[in-house]
């Protein structure tokens, strides 16, 4: 009976290690994707702010020339 427990133990341990490695890889991939999405969101925000800034300047320019 002791053999069965010790025979199962390494398999269960290997399963846990394998699962931990998979979770670590998934977390790393998620972090990379999150960083990429955050960077893209920053670029879009800057582009949107520039568009609004240009519209504001165009709206102000005719008033200044009057």
PyMOL Python script that loads the backbone (N, CA, C, O; Angstrom):
from pymol import cmd

cmd.read_pdbstr("""\
ATOM      1  N   UNK A   1       0.814  -1.196   0.000  1.00  0.00           N
ATOM      2  CA  UNK A   1       0.000   0.000   0.000  1.00  0.00           C
ATOM      3  C   UNK A   1       0.858   1.260   0.000  1.00  0.00           C
ATOM      4  O   UNK A   1       0.503   2.253  -0.636  1.00  0.00           O
ATOM      5  N   UNK A   2       1.957   1.226   0.693  1.00  0.00           N
ATOM      6  CA  UNK A   2       2.862   2.366   0.717  1.00  0.00           C
ATOM      7  C   UNK A   2       3.416   2.647  -0.671  1.00  0.00           C
ATOM      8  O   UNK A   2       3.655   3.801  -1.027  1.00  0.00           O
ATOM      9  N   UNK A   3       3.621   1.593  -1.455  1.00  0.00           N
ATOM     10  CA  UNK A   3       4.134   1.764  -2.813  1.00  0.00           C
ATOM     11  C   UNK A   3       3.154   2.553  -3.680  1.00  0.00           C
ATOM     12  O   UNK A   3       3.567   3.392  -4.481  1.00  0.00           O
ATOM     13  N   UNK A   4       1.860   2.286  -3.521  1.00  0.00           N
ATOM     14  CA  UNK A   4       0.870   2.991  -4.318  1.00  0.00           C
ATOM     15  C   UNK A   4       0.882   4.497  -4.010  1.00  0.00           C
ATOM     16  O   UNK A   4       0.828   5.330  -4.915  1.00  0.00           O
ATOM     17  N   UNK A   5       0.952   4.814  -2.754  1.00  0.00           N
ATOM     18  CA  UNK A   5       0.968   6.230  -2.361  1.00  0.00           C
ATOM     19  C   UNK A   5       2.223   6.900  -2.877  1.00  0.00           C
ATOM     20  O   UNK A   5       2.158   7.985  -3.455  1.00  0.00           O
ATOM     21  N   UNK A   6       3.380   6.255  -2.672  1.00  0.00           N
ATOM     22  CA  UNK A   6       4.611   6.870  -3.146  1.00  0.00           C
ATOM     23  C   UNK A   6       4.664   6.844  -4.669  1.00  0.00           C
ATOM     24  O   UNK A   6       5.303   7.706  -5.274  1.00  0.00           O
ATOM     25  N   UNK A   7       4.004   5.873  -5.301  1.00  0.00           N
ATOM     26  CA  UNK A   7       3.938   5.823  -6.765  1.00  0.00           C
ATOM     27  C   UNK A   7       3.065   6.931  -7.323  1.00  0.00           C
ATOM     28  O   UNK A   7       3.336   7.449  -8.406  1.00  0.00           O
ATOM     29  N   UNK A   8       2.023   7.299  -6.598  1.00  0.00           N
ATOM     30  CA  UNK A   8       1.116   8.361  -7.038  1.00  0.00           C
ATOM     31  C   UNK A   8       1.681   9.734  -6.742  1.00  0.00           C
ATOM     32  O   UNK A   8       1.420  10.690  -7.473  1.00  0.00           O
ATOM     33  N   UNK A   9       2.440   9.835  -5.695  1.00  0.00           N
ATOM     34  CA  UNK A   9       2.950  11.126  -5.254  1.00  0.00           C
ATOM     35  C   UNK A   9       3.747  11.869  -6.333  1.00  0.00           C
ATOM     36  O   UNK A   9       3.457  13.035  -6.601  1.00  0.00           O
ATOM     37  N   UNK A  10       4.730  11.237  -6.952  1.00  0.00           N
ATOM     38  CA  UNK A  10       5.469  11.959  -7.987  1.00  0.00           C
ATOM     39  C   UNK A  10       4.576  12.364  -9.157  1.00  0.00           C
ATOM     40  O   UNK A  10       4.751  13.447  -9.714  1.00  0.00           O
ATOM     41  N   UNK A  11       3.623  11.514  -9.539  1.00  0.00           N
ATOM     42  CA  UNK A  11       2.734  11.870 -10.635  1.00  0.00           C
ATOM     43  C   UNK A  11       1.894  13.097 -10.280  1.00  0.00           C
ATOM     44  O   UNK A  11       1.737  14.011 -11.089  1.00  0.00           O
ATOM     45  N   UNK A  12       1.372  13.101  -9.085  1.00  0.00           N
ATOM     46  CA  UNK A  12       0.572  14.244  -8.640  1.00  0.00           C
ATOM     47  C   UNK A  12       1.454  15.491  -8.546  1.00  0.00           C
ATOM     48  O   UNK A  12       1.044  16.586  -8.930  1.00  0.00           O
ATOM     49  N   UNK A  13       2.665  15.308  -8.032  1.00  0.00           N
ATOM     50  CA  UNK A  13       3.599  16.424  -7.955  1.00  0.00           C
ATOM     51  C   UNK A  13       3.943  16.964  -9.335  1.00  0.00           C
ATOM     52  O   UNK A  13       4.007  18.176  -9.542  1.00  0.00           O
ATOM     53  N   UNK A  14       4.166  16.046 -10.286  1.00  0.00           N
ATOM     54  CA  UNK A  14       4.472  16.475 -11.655  1.00  0.00           C
ATOM     55  C   UNK A  14       3.284  17.194 -12.278  1.00  0.00           C
ATOM     56  O   UNK A  14       3.454  18.166 -13.014  1.00  0.00           O
ATOM     57  N   UNK A  15       2.078  16.712 -11.979  1.00  0.00           N
ATOM     58  CA  UNK A  15       0.873  17.383 -12.485  1.00  0.00           C
ATOM     59  C   UNK A  15       0.783  18.805 -11.943  1.00  0.00           C
ATOM     60  O   UNK A  15       0.478  19.745 -12.677  1.00  0.00           O
ATOM     61  N   UNK A  16       1.050  18.946 -10.659  1.00  0.00           N
ATOM     62  CA  UNK A  16       0.982  20.280 -10.047  1.00  0.00           C
ATOM     63  C   UNK A  16       2.039  21.209 -10.622  1.00  0.00           C
ATOM     64  O   UNK A  16       1.772  22.384 -10.870  1.00  0.00           O
ATOM     65  N   UNK A  17       3.236  20.683 -10.831  1.00  0.00           N
ATOM     66  CA  UNK A  17       4.308  21.497 -11.410  1.00  0.00           C
ATOM     67  C   UNK A  17       3.939  21.890 -12.842  1.00  0.00           C
ATOM     68  O   UNK A  17       4.140  23.036 -13.245  1.00  0.00           O
ATOM     69  N   UNK A  18       3.404  20.944 -13.602  1.00  0.00           N
ATOM     70  CA  UNK A  18       2.991  21.221 -14.976  1.00  0.00           C
ATOM     71  C   UNK A  18       1.905  22.294 -15.004  1.00  0.00           C
ATOM     72  O   UNK A  18       1.948  23.212 -15.823  1.00  0.00           O
ATOM     73  N   UNK A  19       0.943  22.169 -14.111  1.00  0.00           N
ATOM     74  CA  UNK A  19      -0.122  23.164 -14.036  1.00  0.00           C
ATOM     75  C   UNK A  19       0.436  24.535 -13.652  1.00  0.00           C
ATOM     76  O   UNK A  19       0.031  25.551 -14.216  1.00  0.00           O
ATOM     77  N   UNK A  20       1.348  24.564 -12.709  1.00  0.00           N
ATOM     78  CA  UNK A  20       1.966  25.832 -12.292  1.00  0.00           C
ATOM     79  C   UNK A  20       2.720  26.474 -13.459  1.00  0.00           C
ATOM     80  O   UNK A  20       2.660  27.689 -13.649  1.00  0.00           O
ATOM     81  N   UNK A  21       3.428  25.656 -14.237  1.00  0.00           N
ATOM     82  CA  UNK A  21       4.158  26.186 -15.385  1.00  0.00           C
ATOM     83  C   UNK A  21       3.198  26.737 -16.431  1.00  0.00           C
ATOM     84  O   UNK A  21       3.452  27.790 -17.016  1.00  0.00           O
ATOM     85  N   UNK A  22       2.092  26.027 -16.668  1.00  0.00           N
ATOM     86  CA  UNK A  22       1.103  26.499 -17.634  1.00  0.00           C
ATOM     87  C   UNK A  22       0.503  27.823 -17.175  1.00  0.00           C
ATOM     88  O   UNK A  22       0.347  28.754 -17.966  1.00  0.00           O
ATOM     89  N   UNK A  23       0.167  27.896 -15.889  1.00  0.00           N
ATOM     90  CA  UNK A  23      -0.395  29.134 -15.366  1.00  0.00           C
ATOM     91  C   UNK A  23       0.597  30.289 -15.470  1.00  0.00           C
ATOM     92  O   UNK A  23       0.210  31.419 -15.767  1.00  0.00           O
ATOM     93  N   UNK A  24       1.870  30.006 -15.225  1.00  0.00           N
ATOM     94  CA  UNK A  24       2.904  31.044 -15.336  1.00  0.00           C
ATOM     95  C   UNK A  24       3.014  31.531 -16.780  1.00  0.00           C
ATOM     96  O   UNK A  24       3.127  32.732 -17.028  1.00  0.00           O
ATOM     97  N   UNK A  25       2.979  30.594 -17.730  1.00  0.00           N
ATOM     98  CA  UNK A  25       3.039  30.984 -19.151  1.00  0.00           C
ATOM     99  C   UNK A  25       1.820  31.809 -19.535  1.00  0.00           C
ATOM    100  O   UNK A  25       1.937  32.818 -20.229  1.00  0.00           O
ATOM    101  N   UNK A  26       0.640  31.370 -19.076  1.00  0.00           N
ATOM    102  CA  UNK A  26      -0.583  32.117 -19.377  1.00  0.00           C
ATOM    103  C   UNK A  26      -0.533  33.518 -18.776  1.00  0.00           C
ATOM    104  O   UNK A  26      -0.940  34.490 -19.412  1.00  0.00           O
ATOM    105  N   UNK A  27      -0.037  33.613 -17.558  1.00  0.00           N
ATOM    106  CA  UNK A  27       0.065  34.921 -16.902  1.00  0.00           C
ATOM    107  C   UNK A  27       1.036  35.830 -17.659  1.00  0.00           C
ATOM    108  O   UNK A  27       0.783  37.022 -17.833  1.00  0.00           O
ATOM    109  N   UNK A  28       2.148  35.245 -18.103  1.00  0.00           N
ATOM    110  CA  UNK A  28       3.119  36.038 -18.858  1.00  0.00           C
ATOM    111  C   UNK A  28       2.518  36.517 -20.177  1.00  0.00           C
ATOM    112  O   UNK A  28       2.691  37.673 -20.563  1.00  0.00           O
ATOM    113  N   UNK A  29       1.812  35.622 -20.862  1.00  0.00           N
ATOM    114  CA  UNK A  29       1.178  35.997 -22.135  1.00  0.00           C
ATOM    115  C   UNK A  29       0.138  37.083 -21.890  1.00  0.00           C
ATOM    116  O   UNK A  29       0.038  38.037 -22.661  1.00  0.00           O
ATOM    117  N   UNK A  30      -0.633  36.936 -20.820  1.00  0.00           N
ATOM    118  CA  UNK A  30      -1.645  37.927 -20.479  1.00  0.00           C
ATOM    119  C   UNK A  30      -1.001  39.285 -20.188  1.00  0.00           C
ATOM    120  O   UNK A  30      -1.507  40.324 -20.611  1.00  0.00           O
ATOM    121  N   UNK A  31       0.106  39.261 -19.471  1.00  0.00           N
ATOM    122  CA  UNK A  31       0.805  40.512 -19.149  1.00  0.00           C
ATOM    123  C   UNK A  31       1.315  41.188 -20.408  1.00  0.00           C
ATOM    124  O   UNK A  31       1.230  42.409 -20.542  1.00  0.00           O
ATOM    125  N   UNK A  32       1.846  40.393 -21.335  1.00  0.00           N
ATOM    126  CA  UNK A  32       2.345  40.958 -22.592  1.00  0.00           C
ATOM    127  C   UNK A  32       1.200  41.561 -23.389  1.00  0.00           C
ATOM    128  O   UNK A  32       1.317  42.666 -23.918  1.00  0.00           O
ATOM    129  N   UNK A  33       0.085  40.825 -23.475  1.00  0.00           N
ATOM    130  CA  UNK A  33      -1.078  41.343 -24.204  1.00  0.00           C
ATOM    131  C   UNK A  33      -1.631  42.588 -23.529  1.00  0.00           C
ATOM    132  O   UNK A  33      -2.010  43.544 -24.206  1.00  0.00           O
ATOM    133  N   UNK A  34      -1.680  42.585 -22.207  1.00  0.00           N
ATOM    134  CA  UNK A  34      -2.182  43.752 -21.481  1.00  0.00           C
ATOM    135  C   UNK A  34      -1.307  44.968 -21.738  1.00  0.00           C
ATOM    136  O   UNK A  34      -1.814  46.070 -21.945  1.00  0.00           O
ATOM    137  N   UNK A  35      -0.001  44.771 -21.726  1.00  0.00           N
ATOM    138  CA  UNK A  35       0.925  45.876 -21.979  1.00  0.00           C
ATOM    139  C   UNK A  35       0.741  46.393 -23.402  1.00  0.00           C
ATOM    140  O   UNK A  35       0.758  47.601 -23.639  1.00  0.00           O
ATOM    141  N   UNK A  36       0.566  45.480 -24.338  1.00  0.00           N
ATOM    142  CA  UNK A  36       0.372  45.870 -25.731  1.00  0.00           C
ATOM    143  C   UNK A  36      -0.929  46.650 -25.902  1.00  0.00           C
ATOM    144  O   UNK A  36      -0.961  47.672 -26.588  1.00  0.00           O
ATOM    145  N   UNK A  37      -1.995  46.166 -25.276  1.00  0.00           N
ATOM    146  CA  UNK A  37      -3.275  46.863 -25.364  1.00  0.00           C
ATOM    147  C   UNK A  37      -3.212  48.224 -24.683  1.00  0.00           C
ATOM    148  O   UNK A  37      -3.792  49.190 -25.178  1.00  0.00           O
ATOM    149  N   UNK A  38      -2.528  48.309 -23.575  1.00  0.00           N
ATOM    150  CA  UNK A  38      -2.392  49.595 -22.880  1.00  0.00           C
ATOM    151  C   UNK A  38      -1.617  50.585 -23.737  1.00  0.00           C
ATOM    152  O   UNK A  38      -1.956  51.767 -23.796  1.00  0.00           O
ATOM    153  N   UNK A  39      -0.582  50.100 -24.396  1.00  0.00           N
ATOM    154  CA  UNK A  39       0.208  50.954 -25.269  1.00  0.00           C
ATOM    155  C   UNK A  39      -0.635  51.442 -26.450  1.00  0.00           C
ATOM    156  O   UNK A  39      -0.570  52.612 -26.827  1.00  0.00           O
ATOM    157  N   UNK A  40      -1.417  50.545 -27.022  1.00  0.00           N
ATOM    158  CA  UNK A  40      -2.287  50.929 -28.136  1.00  0.00           C
ATOM    159  C   UNK A  40      -3.336  51.940 -27.668  1.00  0.00           C
ATOM    160  O   UNK A  40      -3.638  52.896 -28.382  1.00  0.00           O
ATOM    161  N   UNK A  41      -3.885  51.735 -26.484  1.00  0.00           N
ATOM    162  CA  UNK A  41      -4.863  52.677 -25.939  1.00  0.00           C
ATOM    163  C   UNK A  41      -4.237  54.051 -25.732  1.00  0.00           C
ATOM    164  O   UNK A  41      -4.876  55.071 -25.993  1.00  0.00           O
ATOM    165  N   UNK A  42      -2.998  54.084 -25.269  1.00  0.00           N
ATOM    166  CA  UNK A  42      -2.296  55.359 -25.096  1.00  0.00           C
ATOM    167  C   UNK A  42      -2.137  56.077 -26.428  1.00  0.00           C
ATOM    168  O   UNK A  42      -2.372  57.282 -26.528  1.00  0.00           O
ATOM    169  N   UNK A  43      -1.736  55.327 -27.450  1.00  0.00           N
ATOM    170  CA  UNK A  43      -1.560  55.948 -28.773  1.00  0.00           C
ATOM    171  C   UNK A  43      -2.877  56.490 -29.314  1.00  0.00           C
ATOM    172  O   UNK A  43      -2.918  57.578 -29.888  1.00  0.00           O
ATOM    173  N   UNK A  44      -3.955  55.724 -29.129  1.00  0.00           N
ATOM    174  CA  UNK A  44      -5.264  56.188 -29.591  1.00  0.00           C
ATOM    175  C   UNK A  44      -5.721  57.418 -28.819  1.00  0.00           C
ATOM    176  O   UNK A  44      -6.316  58.331 -29.392  1.00  0.00           O
ATOM    177  N   UNK A  45      -5.446  57.441 -27.530  1.00  0.00           N
ATOM    178  CA  UNK A  45      -5.822  58.594 -26.702  1.00  0.00           C
ATOM    179  C   UNK A  45      -5.086  59.847 -27.184  1.00  0.00           C
ATOM    180  O   UNK A  45      -5.691  60.909 -27.327  1.00  0.00           O
ATOM    181  N   UNK A  46      -3.795  59.721 -27.431  1.00  0.00           N
ATOM    182  CA  UNK A  46      -2.999  60.856 -27.906  1.00  0.00           C
ATOM    183  C   UNK A  46      -3.519  61.326 -29.269  1.00  0.00           C
ATOM    184  O   UNK A  46      -3.644  62.527 -29.507  1.00  0.00           O
ATOM    185  N   UNK A  47      -3.820  60.374 -30.162  1.00  0.00           N
ATOM    186  CA  UNK A  47      -4.338  60.745 -31.480  1.00  0.00           C
ATOM    187  C   UNK A  47      -5.680  61.463 -31.346  1.00  0.00           C
ATOM    188  O   UNK A  47      -5.929  62.451 -32.037  1.00  0.00           O
ATOM    189  N   UNK A  48      -6.543  60.969 -30.459  1.00  0.00           N
ATOM    190  CA  UNK A  48      -7.836  61.620 -30.238  1.00  0.00           C
ATOM    191  C   UNK A  48      -7.680  63.011 -29.668  1.00  0.00           C
ATOM    192  O   UNK A  48      -8.369  63.940 -30.090  1.00  0.00           O
ATOM    193  N   UNK A  49      -6.782  63.161 -28.714  1.00  0.00           N
ATOM    194  CA  UNK A  49      -6.552  64.488 -28.135  1.00  0.00           C
ATOM    195  C   UNK A  49      -6.001  65.462 -29.178  1.00  0.00           C
ATOM    196  O   UNK A  49      -6.366  66.637 -29.185  1.00  0.00           O
ATOM    197  N   UNK A  50      -5.137  64.981 -30.045  1.00  0.00           N
ATOM    198  CA  UNK A  50      -4.603  65.851 -31.110  1.00  0.00           C
ATOM    199  C   UNK A  50      -5.708  66.286 -32.066  1.00  0.00           C
ATOM    200  O   UNK A  50      -5.744  67.438 -32.499  1.00  0.00           O
ATOM    201  N   UNK A  51      -6.614  65.357 -32.396  1.00  0.00           N
ATOM    202  CA  UNK A  51      -7.740  65.710 -33.267  1.00  0.00           C
ATOM    203  C   UNK A  51      -8.604  66.787 -32.612  1.00  0.00           C
ATOM    204  O   UNK A  51      -8.996  67.758 -33.258  1.00  0.00           O
ATOM    205  N   UNK A  52      -8.892  66.607 -31.343  1.00  0.00           N
ATOM    206  CA  UNK A  52      -9.702  67.602 -30.639  1.00  0.00           C
ATOM    207  C   UNK A  52      -8.983  68.940 -30.554  1.00  0.00           C
ATOM    208  O   UNK A  52      -9.598  69.999 -30.677  1.00  0.00           O
ATOM    209  N   UNK A  53      -7.683  68.877 -30.343  1.00  0.00           N
ATOM    210  CA  UNK A  53      -6.881  70.094 -30.263  1.00  0.00           C
ATOM    211  C   UNK A  53      -6.928  70.847 -31.596  1.00  0.00           C
ATOM    212  O   UNK A  53      -7.082  72.068 -31.615  1.00  0.00           O
ATOM    213  N   UNK A  54      -6.798  70.126 -32.697  1.00  0.00           N
ATOM    214  CA  UNK A  54      -6.848  70.757 -34.031  1.00  0.00           C
ATOM    215  C   UNK A  54      -8.207  71.388 -34.288  1.00  0.00           C
ATOM    216  O   UNK A  54      -8.296  72.499 -34.810  1.00  0.00           O
ATOM    217  N   UNK A  55      -9.274  70.666 -33.914  1.00  0.00           N
ATOM    218  CA  UNK A  55     -10.620  71.217 -34.095  1.00  0.00           C
ATOM    219  C   UNK A  55     -10.783  72.492 -33.274  1.00  0.00           C
ATOM    220  O   UNK A  55     -11.374  73.470 -33.733  1.00  0.00           O
ATOM    221  N   UNK A  56     -10.257  72.467 -32.068  1.00  0.00           N
ATOM    222  CA  UNK A  56     -10.340  73.645 -31.205  1.00  0.00           C
ATOM    223  C   UNK A  56      -9.594  74.812 -31.802  1.00  0.00           C
ATOM    224  O   UNK A  56     -10.080  75.943 -31.769  1.00  0.00           O
ATOM    225  N   UNK A  57      -8.417  74.557 -32.349  1.00  0.00           N
ATOM    226  CA  UNK A  57      -7.633  75.633 -32.970  1.00  0.00           C
ATOM    227  C   UNK A  57      -8.333  76.160 -34.211  1.00  0.00           C
ATOM    228  O   UNK A  57      -8.311  77.364 -34.464  1.00  0.00           O
ATOM    229  N   UNK A  58      -8.951  75.284 -34.986  1.00  0.00           N
ATOM    230  CA  UNK A  58      -9.675  75.728 -36.189  1.00  0.00           C
ATOM    231  C   UNK A  58     -10.877  76.571 -35.805  1.00  0.00           C
ATOM    232  O   UNK A  58     -11.203  77.540 -36.490  1.00  0.00           O
ATOM    233  N   UNK A  59     -11.536  76.209 -34.720  1.00  0.00           N
ATOM    234  CA  UNK A  59     -12.709  76.968 -34.268  1.00  0.00           C
ATOM    235  C   UNK A  59     -12.292  78.327 -33.710  1.00  0.00           C
ATOM    236  O   UNK A  59     -13.028  79.303 -33.854  1.00  0.00           O
ATOM    237  N   UNK A  60     -11.147  78.400 -33.089  1.00  0.00           N
ATOM    238  CA  UNK A  60     -10.666  79.652 -32.497  1.00  0.00           C
ATOM    239  C   UNK A  60     -10.089  80.575 -33.560  1.00  0.00           C
ATOM    240  O   UNK A  60     -10.261  81.791 -33.471  1.00  0.00           O
ATOM    241  N   UNK A  61      -9.410  80.028 -34.561  1.00  0.00           N
ATOM    242  CA  UNK A  61      -8.742  80.834 -35.596  1.00  0.00           C
ATOM    243  C   UNK A  61      -9.680  81.801 -36.300  1.00  0.00           C
ATOM    244  O   UNK A  61      -9.330  82.975 -36.420  1.00  0.00           O
ATOM    245  N   UNK A  62     -10.853  81.382 -36.775  1.00  0.00           N
ATOM    246  CA  UNK A  62     -11.736  82.346 -37.446  1.00  0.00           C
ATOM    247  C   UNK A  62     -12.165  83.474 -36.517  1.00  0.00           C
ATOM    248  O   UNK A  62     -12.347  84.606 -36.965  1.00  0.00           O
ATOM    249  N   UNK A  63     -12.326  83.186 -35.249  1.00  0.00           N
ATOM    250  CA  UNK A  63     -12.716  84.218 -34.285  1.00  0.00           C
ATOM    251  C   UNK A  63     -11.596  85.242 -34.099  1.00  0.00           C
ATOM    252  O   UNK A  63     -11.855  86.434 -33.936  1.00  0.00           O
ATOM    253  N   UNK A  64     -10.359  84.770 -34.123  1.00  0.00           N
ATOM    254  CA  UNK A  64      -9.230  85.680 -33.943  1.00  0.00           C
ATOM    255  C   UNK A  64      -9.034  86.563 -35.161  1.00  0.00           C
ATOM    256  O   UNK A  64      -8.597  87.707 -35.031  1.00  0.00           O
ATOM    257  N   UNK A  65      -9.350  86.050 -36.342  1.00  0.00           N
ATOM    258  CA  UNK A  65      -9.177  86.820 -37.561  1.00  0.00           C
ATOM    259  C   UNK A  65     -10.277  87.831 -37.770  1.00  0.00           C
ATOM    260  O   UNK A  65     -10.123  88.701 -38.627  1.00  0.00           O
ATOM    261  N   UNK A  66     -11.374  87.776 -37.046  1.00  0.00           N
ATOM    262  CA  UNK A  66     -12.505  88.695 -37.234  1.00  0.00           C
ATOM    263  C   UNK A  66     -12.214  90.060 -36.724  1.00  0.00           C
ATOM    264  O   UNK A  66     -13.065  90.945 -36.809  1.00  0.00           O
TER     265      UNK A  66
END
""", "prot")
cmd.dss("prot")
cmd.show_as("cartoon", "prot")
cmd.util.cbc("prot")
cmd.orient("prot")
